[in-house]
Amino acid sequence: MPEFSWPERSQVPASDHIERSWPVTVSALPLGSHVSGRVIGRQPFGVFLLLNGTPNAIGLAEITAMPHHMELPVLGATVAGEVIWHTDHNRQMKIRLNEWRVSS
């Protein structure tokens, strides 16, 4: 398994579904919401998450929120965290993972 990978198309909701669902997603997951999801992609800048319980919602946990001594979760891992930002231009929830709350 490669260290980094983009999410497989079969795991990501269609872009038009994400676009149409965005207002509902933002309403359902305001800043501070606790979410969980499965890691579906890993890149040097963070991990992509398919969020549980919110159809057509994709999260991104960026390394900017990760303590230096931590590592990115592996593909397929189930993780939990908090919504820290809504990124309107690409319809993503920015997530700070619970495991990254450990002080450095």
C-alpha positions as a Python dict, from the first residue, in 0.01 Angstrom:
ca = {
    (1, 'M'): (0, 0, 0),
    (2, 'P'): (147, 339, -95),
    (3, 'E'): (213, 590, 181),
    (4, 'F'): (1, 853, 3),
    (5, 'S'): (-306, 811, -213),
    (6, 'W'): (-604, 1007, -336),
    (7, 'P'): (-950, 877, -245),
    (8, 'E'): (-1083, 622, -494),
    (9, 'R'): (-1372, 763, -696),
    (10, 'S'): (-1597, 483, -576),
    (11, 'Q'): (-1557, 606, -217),
    (12, 'V'): (-1631, 972, -284),
    (13, 'P'): (-1983, 1106, -339),
    (14, 'A'): (-2043, 1258, -683),
    (15, 'S'): (-1942, 1626, -694),
    (16, 'D'): (-2294, 1736, -790),
    (17, 'H'): (-2431, 1553, -483),
    (18, 'I'): (-2175, 1723, -260),
    (19, 'E'): (-2261, 2061, -416),
    (20, 'R'): (-2639, 2020, -372),
    (21, 'S'): (-2599, 1891, -15),
    (22, 'W'): (-2354, 2160, 99),
    (23, 'P'): (-2609, 2393, 268),
    (24, 'V'): (-2758, 2099, 460),
    (25, 'T'): (-2411, 1971, 550),
    (26, 'V'): (-2303, 2309, 690),
    (27, 'S'): (-2627, 2338, 885),
    (28, 'A'): (-2597, 1984, 1023),
    (29, 'L'): (-2228, 2024, 1114),
    (30, 'P'): (-2167, 2374, 1254),
    (31, 'L'): (-1825, 2468, 1386),
    (32, 'G'): (-1750, 2271, 1700),
    (33, 'S'): (-1953, 1967, 1592),
    (34, 'H'): (-1809, 1631, 1683),
    (35, 'V'): (-1779, 1396, 1387),
    (36, 'S'): (-1635, 1059, 1301),
    (37, 'G'): (-1541, 904, 972),
    (38, 'R'): (-1322, 670, 776),
    (39, 'V'): (-990, 772, 621),
    (40, 'I'): (-1031, 738, 243),
    (41, 'G'): (-719, 922, 124),
    (42, 'R'): (-377, 1031, 253),
    (43, 'Q'): (-164, 1314, 119),
    (44, 'P'): (140, 1495, 261),
    (45, 'F'): (-94, 1779, 365),
    (46, 'G'): (-350, 1563, 553),
    (47, 'V'): (-616, 1294, 532),
    (48, 'F'): (-955, 1288, 359),
    (49, 'L'): (-1247, 1151, 559),
    (50, 'L'): (-1584, 1016, 456),
    (51, 'L'): (-1795, 1148, 743),
    (52, 'N'): (-2041, 918, 918),
    (53, 'G'): (-2408, 1011, 940),
    (54, 'T'): (-2390, 1298, 692),
    (55, 'P'): (-2444, 1187, 333),
    (56, 'N'): (-2224, 1356, 76),
    (57, 'A'): (-1989, 1509, 335),
    (58, 'I'): (-1612, 1497, 298),
    (59, 'G'): (-1375, 1607, 573),
    (60, 'L'): (-1011, 1703, 555),
    (61, 'A'): (-782, 1683, 856),
    (62, 'E'): (-481, 1895, 759),
    (63, 'I'): (-135, 1856, 907),
    (64, 'T'): (-147, 2219, 1017),
    (65, 'A'): (-365, 2092, 1306),
    (66, 'M'): (-138, 1792, 1378),
    (67, 'P'): (128, 1798, 1652),
    (68, 'H'): (479, 1742, 1517),
    (69, 'H'): (526, 1409, 1696),
    (70, 'M'): (207, 1254, 1551),
    (71, 'E'): (156, 1063, 1226),
    (72, 'L'): (-128, 1060, 977),
    (73, 'P'): (-386, 785, 1035),
    (74, 'V'): (-375, 494, 792),
    (75, 'L'): (-622, 432, 510),
    (76, 'G'): (-939, 270, 638),
    (77, 'A'): (-891, 390, 997),
    (78, 'T'): (-1197, 524, 1178),
    (79, 'V'): (-1121, 856, 1345),
    (80, 'A'): (-1313, 1124, 1531),
    (81, 'G'): (-1269, 1495, 1571),
    (82, 'E'): (-1419, 1841, 1566),
    (83, 'V'): (-1530, 2060, 1277),
    (84, 'I'): (-1302, 2365, 1283),
    (85, 'W'): (-1387, 2527, 947),
    (86, 'H'): (-1618, 2507, 647),
    (87, 'T'): (-1434, 2542, 318),
    (88, 'D'): (-1699, 2671, 79),
    (89, 'H'): (-1487, 2678, -237),
    (90, 'N'): (-1436, 2300, -239),
    (91, 'R'): (-1721, 2194, -9),
    (92, 'Q'): (-1508, 2034, 263),
    (93, 'M'): (-1529, 2025, 639),
    (94, 'K'): (-1194, 2095, 804),
    (95, 'I'): (-1148, 1859, 1097),
    (96, 'R'): (-913, 1855, 1398),
    (97, 'L'): (-878, 1493, 1499),
    (98, 'N'): (-922, 1401, 1867),
    (99, 'E'): (-591, 1215, 1866),
    (100, 'W'): (-420, 1542, 1765),
    (101, 'R'): (-547, 1721, 2077),
    (102, 'V'): (-259, 1570, 2276),
    (103, 'S'): (-25, 1848, 2379),
    (104, 'S'): (313, 1844, 2205),
}
